[in-house]
Amino acid sequence: MSFWKDVFETYRLLVTHSKKPKTDKQIRKWLAQPYSDSAAYKMWGNGVALPCVWFVLSGIVWADSQY
């Protein structure tokens, strides 16, 4: 538990600048279910289909080879 307290405290001080540190109860709750549906939706929503990336990159290679 002390490891996760340190992690959350470092995050709080460097990123959020929140006034109160997380309690043991909050940390235990997060450890029980660290992944949320909203985080998964955000991850998949920001993803890019590999064929699209391949098409764009091959077009860049083709355009670069023309010069």
PDB file of N, CA, C and O in Angstrom:
ATOM      1  N   MET A   1       0.822  -1.185   0.000  1.00  0.00           N
ATOM      2  CA  MET A   1       0.000   0.000   0.000  1.00  0.00           C
ATOM      3  C   MET A   1       0.877   1.263   0.000  1.00  0.00           C
ATOM      4  O   MET A   1       0.513   2.277  -0.597  1.00  0.00           O
ATOM      5  N   SER A   2       2.022   1.193   0.668  1.00  0.00           N
ATOM      6  CA  SER A   2       2.882   2.379   0.735  1.00  0.00           C
ATOM      7  C   SER A   2       3.406   2.754  -0.648  1.00  0.00           C
ATOM      8  O   SER A   2       3.584   3.936  -0.942  1.00  0.00           O
ATOM      9  N   PHE A   3       3.656   1.748  -1.507  1.00  0.00           N
ATOM     10  CA  PHE A   3       4.102   2.040  -2.873  1.00  0.00           C
ATOM     11  C   PHE A   3       3.064   2.868  -3.612  1.00  0.00           C
ATOM     12  O   PHE A   3       3.394   3.881  -4.228  1.00  0.00           O
ATOM     13  N   TRP A   4       1.808   2.435  -3.549  1.00  0.00           N
ATOM     14  CA  TRP A   4       0.753   3.146  -4.275  1.00  0.00           C
ATOM     15  C   TRP A   4       0.480   4.512  -3.670  1.00  0.00           C
ATOM     16  O   TRP A   4       0.131   5.445  -4.394  1.00  0.00           O
ATOM     17  N   LYS A   5       0.632   4.648  -2.355  1.00  0.00           N
ATOM     18  CA  LYS A   5       0.505   5.969  -1.737  1.00  0.00           C
ATOM     19  C   LYS A   5       1.554   6.913  -2.314  1.00  0.00           C
ATOM     20  O   LYS A   5       1.256   8.061  -2.642  1.00  0.00           O
ATOM     21  N   ASP A   6       2.791   6.417  -2.435  1.00  0.00           N
ATOM     22  CA  ASP A   6       3.869   7.231  -3.005  1.00  0.00           C
ATOM     23  C   ASP A   6       3.576   7.598  -4.453  1.00  0.00           C
ATOM     24  O   ASP A   6       3.805   8.734  -4.870  1.00  0.00           O
ATOM     25  N   VAL A   7       3.073   6.642  -5.213  1.00  0.00           N
ATOM     26  CA  VAL A   7       2.757   6.904  -6.619  1.00  0.00           C
ATOM     27  C   VAL A   7       1.691   7.984  -6.741  1.00  0.00           C
ATOM     28  O   VAL A   7       1.860   8.945  -7.492  1.00  0.00           O
ATOM     29  N   PHE A   8       0.600   7.831  -6.008  1.00  0.00           N
ATOM     30  CA  PHE A   8      -0.481   8.808  -6.089  1.00  0.00           C
ATOM     31  C   PHE A   8      -0.058  10.168  -5.538  1.00  0.00           C
ATOM     32  O   PHE A   8      -0.496  11.202  -6.041  1.00  0.00           O
ATOM     33  N   GLU A   9       0.772  10.175  -4.529  1.00  0.00           N
ATOM     34  CA  GLU A   9       1.242  11.448  -3.963  1.00  0.00           C
ATOM     35  C   GLU A   9       2.153  12.166  -4.952  1.00  0.00           C
ATOM     36  O   GLU A   9       2.041  13.380  -5.125  1.00  0.00           O
ATOM     37  N   THR A  10       3.044  11.436  -5.596  1.00  0.00           N
ATOM     38  CA  THR A  10       3.908  12.043  -6.610  1.00  0.00           C
ATOM     39  C   THR A  10       3.080  12.591  -7.758  1.00  0.00           C
ATOM     40  O   THR A  10       3.327  13.702  -8.227  1.00  0.00           O
ATOM     41  N   TYR A  11       2.107  11.826  -8.210  1.00  0.00           N
ATOM     42  CA  TYR A  11       1.214  12.292  -9.287  1.00  0.00           C
ATOM     43  C   TYR A  11       0.459  13.546  -8.863  1.00  0.00           C
ATOM     44  O   TYR A  11       0.327  14.494  -9.637  1.00  0.00           O
ATOM     45  N   ARG A  12      -0.034  13.543  -7.631  1.00  0.00           N
ATOM     46  CA  ARG A  12      -0.788  14.701  -7.133  1.00  0.00           C
ATOM     47  C   ARG A  12       0.087  15.950  -7.116  1.00  0.00           C
ATOM     48  O   ARG A  12      -0.355  17.022  -7.529  1.00  0.00           O
ATOM     49  N   LEU A  13       1.310  15.821  -6.648  1.00  0.00           N
ATOM     50  CA  LEU A  13       2.191  16.974  -6.532  1.00  0.00           C
ATOM     51  C   LEU A  13       2.677  17.487  -7.888  1.00  0.00           C
ATOM     52  O   LEU A  13       2.818  18.694  -8.084  1.00  0.00           O
ATOM     53  N   LEU A  14       2.930  16.576  -8.815  1.00  0.00           N
ATOM     54  CA  LEU A  14       3.484  16.984 -10.105  1.00  0.00           C
ATOM     55  C   LEU A  14       2.440  17.354 -11.137  1.00  0.00           C
ATOM     56  O   LEU A  14       2.682  18.226 -11.972  1.00  0.00           O
ATOM     57  N   VAL A  15       1.281  16.709 -11.099  1.00  0.00           N
ATOM     58  CA  VAL A  15       0.311  16.876 -12.182  1.00  0.00           C
ATOM     59  C   VAL A  15      -0.941  17.625 -11.744  1.00  0.00           C
ATOM     60  O   VAL A  15      -1.297  18.639 -12.345  1.00  0.00           O
ATOM     61  N   THR A  16      -1.599  17.143 -10.721  1.00  0.00           N
ATOM     62  CA  THR A  16      -2.922  17.693 -10.405  1.00  0.00           C
ATOM     63  C   THR A  16      -2.883  18.881  -9.455  1.00  0.00           C
ATOM     64  O   THR A  16      -3.779  19.724  -9.502  1.00  0.00           O
ATOM     65  N   HIS A  17      -1.885  18.974  -8.605  1.00  0.00           N
ATOM     66  CA  HIS A  17      -1.782  20.037  -7.598  1.00  0.00           C
ATOM     67  C   HIS A  17      -3.022  20.079  -6.707  1.00  0.00           C
ATOM     68  O   HIS A  17      -3.426  21.143  -6.239  1.00  0.00           O
ATOM     69  N   SER A  18      -3.617  18.912  -6.480  1.00  0.00           N
ATOM     70  CA  SER A  18      -4.769  18.797  -5.602  1.00  0.00           C
ATOM     71  C   SER A  18      -4.345  19.080  -4.163  1.00  0.00           C
ATOM     72  O   SER A  18      -3.191  18.863  -3.794  1.00  0.00           O
ATOM     73  N   LYS A  19      -5.272  19.558  -3.366  1.00  0.00           N
ATOM     74  CA  LYS A  19      -4.968  19.901  -1.970  1.00  0.00           C
ATOM     75  C   LYS A  19      -4.869  18.672  -1.069  1.00  0.00           C
ATOM     76  O   LYS A  19      -4.048  18.639  -0.153  1.00  0.00           O
ATOM     77  N   LYS A  20      -5.709  17.653  -1.327  1.00  0.00           N
ATOM     78  CA  LYS A  20      -5.776  16.491  -0.436  1.00  0.00           C
ATOM     79  C   LYS A  20      -5.213  15.244  -1.114  1.00  0.00           C
ATOM     80  O   LYS A  20      -5.512  14.979  -2.279  1.00  0.00           O
ATOM     81  N   PRO A  21      -4.403  14.482  -0.389  1.00  0.00           N
ATOM     82  CA  PRO A  21      -3.935  13.202  -0.945  1.00  0.00           C
ATOM     83  C   PRO A  21      -5.057  12.159  -0.924  1.00  0.00           C
ATOM     84  O   PRO A  21      -6.043  12.307  -0.201  1.00  0.00           O
ATOM     85  N   LYS A  22      -4.891  11.104  -1.726  1.00  0.00           N
ATOM     86  CA  LYS A  22      -5.878  10.023  -1.741  1.00  0.00           C
ATOM     87  C   LYS A  22      -5.840   9.257  -0.420  1.00  0.00           C
ATOM     88  O   LYS A  22      -4.780   9.064   0.175  1.00  0.00           O
ATOM     89  N   THR A  23      -7.002   8.834   0.016  1.00  0.00           N
ATOM     90  CA  THR A  23      -7.095   8.040   1.239  1.00  0.00           C
ATOM     91  C   THR A  23      -6.824   6.571   0.915  1.00  0.00           C
ATOM     92  O   THR A  23      -6.825   6.173  -0.250  1.00  0.00           O
ATOM     93  N   ASP A  24      -6.591   5.773   1.956  1.00  0.00           N
ATOM     94  CA  ASP A  24      -6.386   4.331   1.757  1.00  0.00           C
ATOM     95  C   ASP A  24      -7.613   3.699   1.107  1.00  0.00           C
ATOM     96  O   ASP A  24      -7.485   2.807   0.268  1.00  0.00           O
ATOM     97  N   LYS A  25      -8.786   4.154   1.491  1.00  0.00           N
ATOM     98  CA  LYS A  25     -10.027   3.611   0.925  1.00  0.00           C
ATOM     99  C   LYS A  25     -10.102   3.884  -0.579  1.00  0.00           C
ATOM    100  O   LYS A  25     -10.493   3.010  -1.352  1.00  0.00           O
ATOM    101  N   GLN A  26      -9.727   5.096  -0.991  1.00  0.00           N
ATOM    102  CA  GLN A  26      -9.747   5.429  -2.419  1.00  0.00           C
ATOM    103  C   GLN A  26      -8.738   4.592  -3.200  1.00  0.00           C
ATOM    104  O   GLN A  26      -9.023   4.140  -4.309  1.00  0.00           O
ATOM    105  N   ILE A  27      -7.565   4.389  -2.618  1.00  0.00           N
ATOM    106  CA  ILE A  27      -6.531   3.594  -3.291  1.00  0.00           C
ATOM    107  C   ILE A  27      -6.971   2.134  -3.407  1.00  0.00           C
ATOM    108  O   ILE A  27      -6.772   1.511  -4.450  1.00  0.00           O
ATOM    109  N   ARG A  28      -7.563   1.584  -2.351  1.00  0.00           N
ATOM    110  CA  ARG A  28      -8.057   0.198  -2.404  1.00  0.00           C
ATOM    111  C   ARG A  28      -9.142   0.045  -3.473  1.00  0.00           C
ATOM    112  O   ARG A  28      -9.174  -0.949  -4.198  1.00  0.00           O
ATOM    113  N   LYS A  29     -10.020   1.027  -3.561  1.00  0.00           N
ATOM    114  CA  LYS A  29     -11.079   0.983  -4.576  1.00  0.00           C
ATOM    115  C   LYS A  29     -10.474   0.989  -5.977  1.00  0.00           C
ATOM    116  O   LYS A  29     -10.914   0.239  -6.849  1.00  0.00           O
ATOM    117  N   TRP A  30      -9.467   1.832  -6.196  1.00  0.00           N
ATOM    118  CA  TRP A  30      -8.824   1.894  -7.505  1.00  0.00           C
ATOM    119  C   TRP A  30      -8.096   0.582  -7.807  1.00  0.00           C
ATOM    120  O   TRP A  30      -8.145   0.093  -8.936  1.00  0.00           O
ATOM    121  N   LEU A  31      -7.423   0.011  -6.807  1.00  0.00           N
ATOM    122  CA  LEU A  31      -6.711  -1.249  -7.020  1.00  0.00           C
ATOM    123  C   LEU A  31      -7.654  -2.396  -7.347  1.00  0.00           C
ATOM    124  O   LEU A  31      -7.278  -3.320  -8.069  1.00  0.00           O
ATOM    125  N   ALA A  32      -8.868  -2.348  -6.826  1.00  0.00           N
ATOM    126  CA  ALA A  32      -9.846  -3.401  -7.110  1.00  0.00           C
ATOM    127  C   ALA A  32     -10.315  -3.341  -8.559  1.00  0.00           C
ATOM    128  O   ALA A  32     -10.587  -4.381  -9.159  1.00  0.00           O
ATOM    129  N   GLN A  33     -10.414  -2.153  -9.128  1.00  0.00           N
ATOM    130  CA  GLN A  33     -10.881  -1.974 -10.511  1.00  0.00           C
ATOM    131  C   GLN A  33     -10.103  -0.816 -11.148  1.00  0.00           C
ATOM    132  O   GLN A  33     -10.627   0.294 -11.241  1.00  0.00           O
ATOM    133  N   PRO A  34      -8.837  -1.061 -11.596  1.00  0.00           N
ATOM    134  CA  PRO A  34      -8.015   0.043 -12.106  1.00  0.00           C
ATOM    135  C   PRO A  34      -8.420   0.540 -13.498  1.00  0.00           C
ATOM    136  O   PRO A  34      -8.026   1.638 -13.892  1.00  0.00           O
ATOM    137  N   TYR A  35      -9.190  -0.237 -14.239  1.00  0.00           N
ATOM    138  CA  TYR A  35      -9.574   0.164 -15.591  1.00  0.00           C
ATOM    139  C   TYR A  35     -11.042   0.564 -15.612  1.00  0.00           C
ATOM    140  O   TYR A  35     -11.897  -0.142 -15.078  1.00  0.00           O
ATOM    141  N   SER A  36     -11.323   1.695 -16.227  1.00  0.00           N
ATOM    142  CA  SER A  36     -12.710   2.142 -16.327  1.00  0.00           C
ATOM    143  C   SER A  36     -13.182   2.007 -17.771  1.00  0.00           C
ATOM    144  O   SER A  36     -12.371   1.964 -18.696  1.00  0.00           O
ATOM    145  N   ASP A  37     -14.479   1.942 -17.951  1.00  0.00           N
ATOM    146  CA  ASP A  37     -15.033   1.880 -19.302  1.00  0.00           C
ATOM    147  C   ASP A  37     -14.694   3.137 -20.086  1.00  0.00           C
ATOM    148  O   ASP A  37     -14.390   3.061 -21.277  1.00  0.00           O
ATOM    149  N   SER A  38     -14.741   4.287 -19.436  1.00  0.00           N
ATOM    150  CA  SER A  38     -14.460   5.536 -20.149  1.00  0.00           C
ATOM    151  C   SER A  38     -13.021   5.568 -20.650  1.00  0.00           C
ATOM    152  O   SER A  38     -12.760   6.085 -21.736  1.00  0.00           O
ATOM    153  N   ALA A  39     -12.079   5.025 -19.874  1.00  0.00           N
ATOM    154  CA  ALA A  39     -10.688   4.972 -20.326  1.00  0.00           C
ATOM    155  C   ALA A  39     -10.549   4.056 -21.541  1.00  0.00           C
ATOM    156  O   ALA A  39      -9.805   4.367 -22.472  1.00  0.00           O
ATOM    157  N   ALA A  40     -11.258   2.935 -21.534  1.00  0.00           N
ATOM    158  CA  ALA A  40     -11.207   2.020 -22.675  1.00  0.00           C
ATOM    159  C   ALA A  40     -11.823   2.668 -23.913  1.00  0.00           C
ATOM    160  O   ALA A  40     -11.269   2.551 -25.006  1.00  0.00           O
ATOM    161  N   TYR A  41     -12.957   3.347 -23.761  1.00  0.00           N
ATOM    162  CA  TYR A  41     -13.579   4.027 -24.903  1.00  0.00           C
ATOM    163  C   TYR A  41     -12.662   5.100 -25.463  1.00  0.00           C
ATOM    164  O   TYR A  41     -12.568   5.262 -26.680  1.00  0.00           O
ATOM    165  N   LYS A  42     -11.986   5.834 -24.588  1.00  0.00           N
ATOM    166  CA  LYS A  42     -11.070   6.878 -25.036  1.00  0.00           C
ATOM    167  C   LYS A  42      -9.908   6.258 -25.808  1.00  0.00           C
ATOM    168  O   LYS A  42      -9.498   6.777 -26.847  1.00  0.00           O
ATOM    169  N   MET A  43      -9.377   5.142 -25.295  1.00  0.00           N
ATOM    170  CA  MET A  43      -8.262   4.477 -25.954  1.00  0.00           C
ATOM    171  C   MET A  43      -8.656   4.016 -27.359  1.00  0.00           C
ATOM    172  O   MET A  43      -7.937   4.269 -28.326  1.00  0.00           O
ATOM    173  N   TRP A  44      -9.806   3.336 -27.465  1.00  0.00           N
ATOM    174  CA  TRP A  44     -10.228   2.832 -28.768  1.00  0.00           C
ATOM    175  C   TRP A  44     -10.654   3.959 -29.699  1.00  0.00           C
ATOM    176  O   TRP A  44     -10.463   3.863 -30.911  1.00  0.00           O
ATOM    177  N   GLY A  45     -11.226   5.020 -29.153  1.00  0.00           N
ATOM    178  CA  GLY A  45     -11.646   6.152 -29.979  1.00  0.00           C
ATOM    179  C   GLY A  45     -10.479   6.919 -30.568  1.00  0.00           C
ATOM    180  O   GLY A  45     -10.596   7.504 -31.645  1.00  0.00           O
ATOM    181  N   ASN A  46      -9.347   6.918 -29.866  1.00  0.00           N
ATOM    182  CA  ASN A  46      -8.170   7.625 -30.351  1.00  0.00           C
ATOM    183  C   ASN A  46      -7.275   6.738 -31.209  1.00  0.00           C
ATOM    184  O   ASN A  46      -6.242   7.189 -31.703  1.00  0.00           O
ATOM    185  N   GLY A  47      -7.660   5.500 -31.385  1.00  0.00           N
ATOM    186  CA  GLY A  47      -6.868   4.577 -32.181  1.00  0.00           C
ATOM    187  C   GLY A  47      -6.990   4.868 -33.671  1.00  0.00           C
ATOM    188  O   GLY A  47      -7.914   5.553 -34.110  1.00  0.00           O
ATOM    189  N   VAL A  48      -6.058   4.344 -34.431  1.00  0.00           N
ATOM    190  CA  VAL A  48      -6.050   4.524 -35.876  1.00  0.00           C
ATOM    191  C   VAL A  48      -5.972   3.141 -36.519  1.00  0.00           C
ATOM    192  O   VAL A  48      -5.214   2.281 -36.071  1.00  0.00           O
ATOM    193  N   ALA A  49      -6.748   2.939 -37.555  1.00  0.00           N
ATOM    194  CA  ALA A  49      -6.736   1.653 -38.254  1.00  0.00           C
ATOM    195  C   ALA A  49      -5.420   1.489 -39.016  1.00  0.00           C
ATOM    196  O   ALA A  49      -4.978   2.406 -39.708  1.00  0.00           O
ATOM    197  N   LEU A  50      -4.808   0.336 -38.887  1.00  0.00           N
ATOM    198  CA  LEU A  50      -3.518   0.076 -39.511  1.00  0.00           C
ATOM    199  C   LEU A  50      -3.540   0.243 -41.032  1.00  0.00           C
ATOM    200  O   LEU A  50      -2.587   0.805 -41.571  1.00  0.00           O
ATOM    201  N   PRO A  51      -4.578  -0.215 -41.761  1.00  0.00           N
ATOM    202  CA  PRO A  51      -4.583   0.017 -43.207  1.00  0.00           C
ATOM    203  C   PRO A  51      -4.560   1.505 -43.574  1.00  0.00           C
ATOM    204  O   PRO A  51      -3.963   1.883 -44.582  1.00  0.00           O
ATOM    205  N   CYS A  52      -5.191   2.330 -42.781  1.00  0.00           N
ATOM    206  CA  CYS A  52      -5.165   3.782 -43.056  1.00  0.00           C
ATOM    207  C   CYS A  52      -3.755   4.334 -42.879  1.00  0.00           C
ATOM    208  O   CYS A  52      -3.287   5.128 -43.695  1.00  0.00           O
ATOM    209  N   VAL A  53      -3.088   3.915 -41.824  1.00  0.00           N
ATOM    210  CA  VAL A  53      -1.718   4.374 -41.585  1.00  0.00           C
ATOM    211  C   VAL A  53      -0.816   3.902 -42.704  1.00  0.00           C
ATOM    212  O   VAL A  53       0.001   4.670 -43.213  1.00  0.00           O
ATOM    213  N   TRP A  54      -0.956   2.655 -43.087  1.00  0.00           N
ATOM    214  CA  TRP A  54      -0.127   2.107 -44.167  1.00  0.00           C
ATOM    215  C   TRP A  54      -0.350   2.893 -45.462  1.00  0.00           C
ATOM    216  O   TRP A  54       0.615   3.215 -46.155  1.00  0.00           O
ATOM    217  N   PHE A  55      -1.596   3.205 -45.797  1.00  0.00           N
ATOM    218  CA  PHE A  55      -1.917   3.948 -47.015  1.00  0.00           C
ATOM    219  C   PHE A  55      -1.276   5.329 -46.998  1.00  0.00           C
ATOM    220  O   PHE A  55      -0.671   5.745 -47.986  1.00  0.00           O
ATOM    221  N   VAL A  56      -1.402   6.039 -45.888  1.00  0.00           N
ATOM    222  CA  VAL A  56      -0.828   7.390 -45.796  1.00  0.00           C
ATOM    223  C   VAL A  56       0.690   7.333 -45.884  1.00  0.00           C
ATOM    224  O   VAL A  56       1.296   8.115 -46.618  1.00  0.00           O
ATOM    225  N   LEU A  57       1.309   6.421 -45.149  1.00  0.00           N
ATOM    226  CA  LEU A  57       2.768   6.331 -45.184  1.00  0.00           C
ATOM    227  C   LEU A  57       3.292   5.899 -46.543  1.00  0.00           C
ATOM    228  O   LEU A  57       4.331   6.391 -46.985  1.00  0.00           O
ATOM    229  N   SER A  58       2.595   4.988 -47.216  1.00  0.00           N
ATOM    230  CA  SER A  58       3.041   4.593 -48.554  1.00  0.00           C
ATOM    231  C   SER A  58       2.893   5.757 -49.531  1.00  0.00           C
ATOM    232  O   SER A  58       3.699   5.896 -50.450  1.00  0.00           O
ATOM    233  N   GLY A  59       1.878   6.589 -49.343  1.00  0.00           N
ATOM    234  CA  GLY A  59       1.738   7.779 -50.180  1.00  0.00           C
ATOM    235  C   GLY A  59       2.858   8.770 -49.952  1.00  0.00           C
ATOM    236  O   GLY A  59       3.319   9.415 -50.893  1.00  0.00           O
ATOM    237  N   ILE A  60       3.299   8.899 -48.712  1.00  0.00           N
ATOM    238  CA  ILE A  60       4.415   9.785 -48.412  1.00  0.00           C
ATOM    239  C   ILE A  60       5.697   9.257 -49.045  1.00  0.00           C
ATOM    240  O   ILE A  60       6.474  10.023 -49.615  1.00  0.00           O
ATOM    241  N   VAL A  61       5.915   7.953 -48.945  1.00  0.00           N
ATOM    242  CA  VAL A  61       7.095   7.344 -49.565  1.00  0.00           C
ATOM    243  C   VAL A  61       7.049   7.539 -51.065  1.00  0.00           C
ATOM    244  O   VAL A  61       8.065   7.883 -51.670  1.00  0.00           O
ATOM    245  N   TRP A  62       5.889   7.328 -51.686  1.00  0.00           N
ATOM    246  CA  TRP A  62       5.754   7.512 -53.132  1.00  0.00           C
ATOM    247  C   TRP A  62       6.036   8.965 -53.522  1.00  0.00           C
ATOM    248  O   TRP A  62       6.761   9.215 -54.485  1.00  0.00           O
ATOM    249  N   ALA A  63       5.475   9.913 -52.791  1.00  0.00           N
ATOM    250  CA  ALA A  63       5.694  11.325 -53.121  1.00  0.00           C
ATOM    251  C   ALA A  63       7.147  11.721 -52.931  1.00  0.00           C
ATOM    252  O   ALA A  63       7.677  12.520 -53.702  1.00  0.00           O
ATOM    253  N   ASP A  64       7.797  11.170 -51.912  1.00  0.00           N
ATOM    254  CA  ASP A  64       9.187  11.485 -51.681  1.00  0.00           C
ATOM    255  C   ASP A  64      10.086  10.908 -52.764  1.00  0.00           C
ATOM    256  O   ASP A  64      11.116  11.499 -53.087  1.00  0.00           O
ATOM    257  N   SER A  65       9.712   9.757 -53.333  1.00  0.00           N
ATOM    258  CA  SER A  65      10.524   9.131 -54.370  1.00  0.00           C
ATOM    259  C   SER A  65      10.386   9.838 -55.712  1.00  0.00           C
ATOM    260  O   SER A  65      11.175   9.585 -56.623  1.00  0.00           O
ATOM    261  N   GLN A  66       9.412  10.708 -55.849  1.00  0.00           N
ATOM    262  CA  GLN A  66       9.203  11.432 -57.106  1.00  0.00           C
ATOM    263  C   GLN A  66      10.197  12.588 -57.280  1.00  0.00           C
ATOM    264  O   GLN A  66      10.340  13.112 -58.384  1.00  0.00           O
ATOM    265  N   TYR A  67      10.871  12.982 -56.221  1.00  0.00           N
ATOM    266  CA  TYR A  67      11.782  14.125 -56.299  1.00  0.00           C
ATOM    267  C   TYR A  67      13.205  13.706 -56.315  1.00  0.00           C
ATOM    268  O   TYR A  67      14.097  14.551 -56.378  1.00  0.00           O
TER     269      TYR A  67
END
